[in-house]
Amino acid sequence: MPTPCSLTRLSIQILSSLNTFLSQLGIYTIDIDIDKACNYEFVNPQECDDCETEDINKKDRIKEILSYPYVLNDNQIVVEGRVILWKVVYNG
C-alpha cells in the first residue's frame, strides 16, 4: 500500500509532467504570490469566512492560492486561477 508521502511525490511528478506538456503547447501558469496584489484579469476571488483583517495594507492582497491561472502565449485565459483575498474590516 502506498504511503501518503509517496502519493504526494507521485502527485508532484504527475503535475510537473503535465505542466511540461502544457508548456510545449504554449499553455503556462501566471505567477501569483501570497500577500501580493490580486490581478483580477487572471483570477477569480472566492468567498472566505476566515479572511477578515483590520490591516488596511492587505486590501486586495492574496491570502491563499487555491489554483493558478493557465493562459496561452498571448495571455488568453484557458483556466482562471482561484484565490482567497483578505477582507479589510473597520472595527471602530
N, C-alpha and C positions, 0 to 999 in steps of 0.2 A: 504494500500500500504506500503511495507517495506521501511524503511529509508535506506540511504546509509550506515549509521553506523551499522544497524542491518544486512545488507548484508555482510559487512566486517566481523562482528563477525561470521556469518554463514559460510563464506568462510574459515575463520581460523579454525573453528570447523571441517569442511569437510576435509581440508588439514591435520589437526592433526590426524583425524581418519584414513585417507588414509595412512599417514606415519607410524602410529602404525601397520596397517595391513601389509604394505610392510616390515616393520622390522621383523615381525613374519615369513615372507617368506625368511628372510636373505638379504633383499634389504634395503640399507640405503644410506644416503647422506654423502658426504665428506665435512668436514668443510672448507670453504673458506671465507676469510675476505677481506674487502676493505682495500687498502693500504698495503696488504701483497703480497709477491711474487707469481706469477702465476705458478701453477703446470700444465704444458701443457699436462701431461698424462691424466688428467681428465676433462679438459675444452677446449672449442673451442672459442678463442678470436673473437669478432665481430668487424666490422668496425665502426668507430665513426668519426663524423665531428667536434665534440667539445671536443677533448681529448688531445690537444697539451699542453705541458708544457716545460719550459726550465730547470726544476729541474731534474738533472741527477739521483738523488736518487729515482725517481719514475719510472725508466726504468724497464719494465716487472712487474710493480705493478698494482694491480686491482683497477680500478677507480669505476666500478659499476658491481654489480652482477645481471644478467638477469635471470638465473636459476641455481640451484645447480645440481651437478652431482650425479647420483644414481648408486651404484655399488652393486655387490653380495658379499658374505662373503669373497671371495678370491680376492677382488678388481677388478673383471671383470666388465667392464663398461656396464651398462644397458642403461643409458641415459647420454650423455655428458653434462656437465654444459656449460653455455654460460656467458661470461664476456666481459666487455669492459676494455681494458688496456690503461694506459697513454701512449702517444706517445711523446718521448723526441725529441724536435727540437732545433737546434742551430741557433740562430739569431746573427751572429757576423761576 
